[in-house]
Amino acid sequence: MCSLAVMACGFSAQITHAQDANDAPALGPETNLPLPRFVSLKASEANVRRGPSLSHRIDWVFQRRNMPLQVVAEYGHWRRVIDREGQGGWVHYTMLSGVRTVLVDGDDTPLRTNPSEDANQRAVLEHGVIARLGDCTPTWCEISAGGYEGWAPKSAIWGVSDLEIRE
């Protein structure tokens, strides 16, 4: 397991990445939940700070409600998150939700009736659509967006790990 301790401005946070499927995920020191893990943005706006306190500078503002984010570290009431592009910072935990969403990463991703390339299409989702995450097999996830529900390949979405199974 590869681990990196981050020290800045008098605080420390543990950032841990599992190297293979046999490694158990690290647990956050505040929540005892796995790190890294996916969450979604609860608010329509959330300040992204350089460090885990209100005294740290705001680098930018997330402005997309339900956007999937990955929590990579914890410190007190603060969570270090990254987005699809790997950009991130510290966000107060009240701005985050455990409701799972995904971001459609592929262009014109078909939403299928079953987890199979041969299944009928229900809809086609454009790049950047945020969808609610349901069940996942090793290669497919059931998602819903815009009143449509169906199956999309994991390779076409971001917000779920490659090895994650959901029932």
Stockholm file with secondary structure:
# STOCKHOLM 1.0

chainA/1-167         MCSLAVMACGFSAQITHAQDANDAPALGPETNLPLPRFVSLKASEANVRRGPSLSHRIDWVFQRRNMPLQVVAEYGHWRRVIDREGQGGWVHYTMLSGVRTVLVDGDDTPLRTNPSEDANQRAVLEHGVIARLGDCTPTWCEISAGGYEGWAPKSAIWGVSDLEIRE
#=GR chainA/1-167 SS CEEEEEEETTEEEEEEECCSTTSCCEECTTTCCEESEEEEECSSCEEEESSSSTTSCEEEEECCTTCEEEEEEEETTEEEEECTTSCEEEEEGGGEESCCEEEECSSSEEEESSSSTTSCEEEEECTTCEEEEEEECSSEEEEEETTEEEEEEGGGEESSCTTCCBC
#=GC SS_cons         CEEEEEEETTEEEEEEECCSTTSCCEECTTTCCEESEEEEECSSCEEEESSSSTTSCEEEEECCTTCEEEEEEEETTEEEEECTTSCEEEEEGGGEESCCEEEECSSSEEEESSSSTTSCEEEEECTTCEEEEEEECSSEEEEEETTEEEEEEGGGEESSCTTCCBC
//
